[in-house]
Amino acid sequence: MKIRTILCVALLVLLVIDAQVFAQKRVMARFVPERHDDFVFENNLVAGRIYGKSLENCGKGSITSPGIDIWVKTPGGLVANERYRMELQEGRSYHKNWGNGKDCYKVSKSLGGGASVPLVNGRPAYPSTNYRSWKILEQKDDKVVFTLSYPQWQFEGVNISLTKKFTVRADTYFVEVEDSYEFDGDSLLVVAGINRHLKQKTIEKEYSTSDSYAIWEKASDTSIEPEDGMIGVAVVVPGATYLSTEGASGMVGKKIGRGETFRYHFGSCWSKGNLKSADDWFTCVKNIFQCPIAFSSEQLRFKVRETWGTDKPLYTRTIKEDGSLKPTKLTDWTVGFFPGSLWYMYEFTNEQYWADAAKHFTEGLESNQFFTGNHDIGFMMYCSYGNAYRITRNEQYRSIIIQSAKSLCTRFRPEAKIIQSWRPNKKKGWICPVIIDNMMNLELLFEASILSGDNTYRDVAITHANTTMKNHFRKDNSSFHVVDYDPQTGAIRSKCTRQGYSDESAWSRGQAWGMYGYTVCYRYTKDKKYLKQAEKIAKFILSHKNLPEDMIPYWDFDAPDIPNAKRDASAGAISASALLELYTYTKNKNYLKAADKMIESLSSDAYRMPLGKGRGFLIQHSVTDLNGGNEVDLPLNYADYYWLEAIKRRLQIK
């Protein structure tokens, strides 16, 4: 997708989730006891209902079915209550169009327009009753969340029960569903599907991918087009492994384990609304997760579920070769990125779910405020607690940030005027190694001075930045990865690399760290020498002969196997975020153009994780340490974090 499309879709999502933008109520859901215990839902684009208890025994029209009954409607206001009123009080059937749509969809005993069902021995295990209980969990002008529960039933010896959670948002053709199945055994194949109306022969076109199925059909088999028009129906199941487009239903699904929920989306449209053709509808289905916020929501929810833990959270930075999550120790330098990503999701969506998750994974790191083992406490604590305090103003978080800065300052070597990054390394001959990555930890110190009123932290940050500027950079403005100092005199013992191709090469992520770090220094000090340094690094990166056309760097600008060298998407994400902040200070449109290209590339199929894959990670093709064979061409949580940060920053730029 082009950057303008990506940002427009993301901005639309942000507008949709901001209830203050619209005063008019645009969603509803309610129990309808006056009409056979229906449960009806709608937003300003779509509507539907689920069958209740009394419909099971109401004479000729009795139905027992979990199917979603789609109501076609014209875009605009809410119509369901008025349709029930006209039907019950005036005798005007809602199966007839009185100006804003009608109920012309046939469900019977089927999945209708998007229900789910387990497949047991290849057969759909439909519930033996309609839903029995309901609960409204959240009701806002632009969002409603409710649950429907089906009591236990038995199918071919398997006991099954179901609670469905529906999230209906305004301004979208799709409804989110999270199904909680309880069942015998360790796993269950569950599918979401659509009635293909084989007897009525209404389907004109079908569309399917590995995780979606959609149709375009006549809205009614008794109509003569264009009286009732056409209807589009679709289901989307992130991470689906099962697809069937034959038989009575088109179905998409996957196996779930005990305690695992089944998440999917169903949607519909009417040709008398805004989507007037099969191509319009299928494009809408294709693009449901093209918005980076919607995509990230699906992916990160999976990781939250997988890593919530029982007593404490599980922190992961990547996946193993077999595709499983790779846990890290609590003091790993990357532990702050996942909670930071969750705080960004809360800012994007204003959903309490993300705030609760972010709080859980942030507070699991509380003990790290006293960590002094290396310089990485800035990554650990500012990406997590820094964002947490910025958003919540929780005084406890403020105290933890200040203590974290105190811990980082224990690594300051006043004679050498630097913050020591790592411990001495006899094998490498290092006594006091300082890496360019350390520039990223200065933000913690600057902020701690503001929060505490103590300029000690700021002074340490400035001293370290000045020393690094003097000693880390070459004449072409690229940086060494490691500079080893004599901590007593400040003398330079060596300049080399740990993760780059060679001592003299330009390790790509290191260049990004430097550009980002000096931009931060300018933000807090307004000292133009830092801005100038950041721009020098930006010039090196953007004008380098080995920067690919898509602007996602190779893992090292001097890798010997370019153009076949591995890319480092994390370097691209960090660079994009840094360039956007740099643009706000300089108004240099080249920075904005480059950042847009990087975001566009990272958001494309070439780098973005396929929906439902990668154990909840967002961006693929990053490299931690190619020389050491560590985490090569894999997703990394810091690539995800800086991609989300770049999108957030880009949306703030007019």
Secondary structure, DSSP 8 states (H G I E B T S, - for coil): --HHHHHHHHHHHHHHH-GGG--S--EEEEEETTTTTEEEEEESS-EEEE--GGGGGSGGG------BEEEEE-SSS--HHHHHHIIIII---TTS-SSSEE-----SSS-BTT-EEEEETTEE---SS---EEEEEEE-SSEEEEEEEEEEEEETTEEEEEEEEEEEETT-SEEEEEEEEEESSSEEEEEEEEE--TTTT-EEEEEEETTEEEEEEES-TT--TTSS-EEEEEEE-TT--EEE-SSSEEEEEEEEETT--EEEEEEEEETTSS--SHHHHHHHHHTTTTSHHHHHHHHHHHHHHHH--SSS---EEEE-TTS-EEE--TT-TTTTHHHHHHHHHHHHH--HHHHHHHHHHHHTTGGGGG--SSTTHHHHHIIIIIHHHHHH--HHHHHHHHHHHHHHHTTEETTTTEE--S--BTTTTBSEEEEGGGGGGHHHHHHHHHHHS-THHHHHHHHHHHHHHHHSB-TTS-B-SEEEE-TTT--EEEEE-SSSSSTTS-BHHHHHHHHHHHHHHHHHH--HHHHHHHHHHHHHHHT-TTS-TT---BSBTT-TTTTSS-B-HHHHHHHHHHHHHHHHHH--HHHHHHHHHHHHHHTSTTTB--TT-GGG--B--EEEETTTTEEEEE--HHHHHHHHHHHHHHHT--
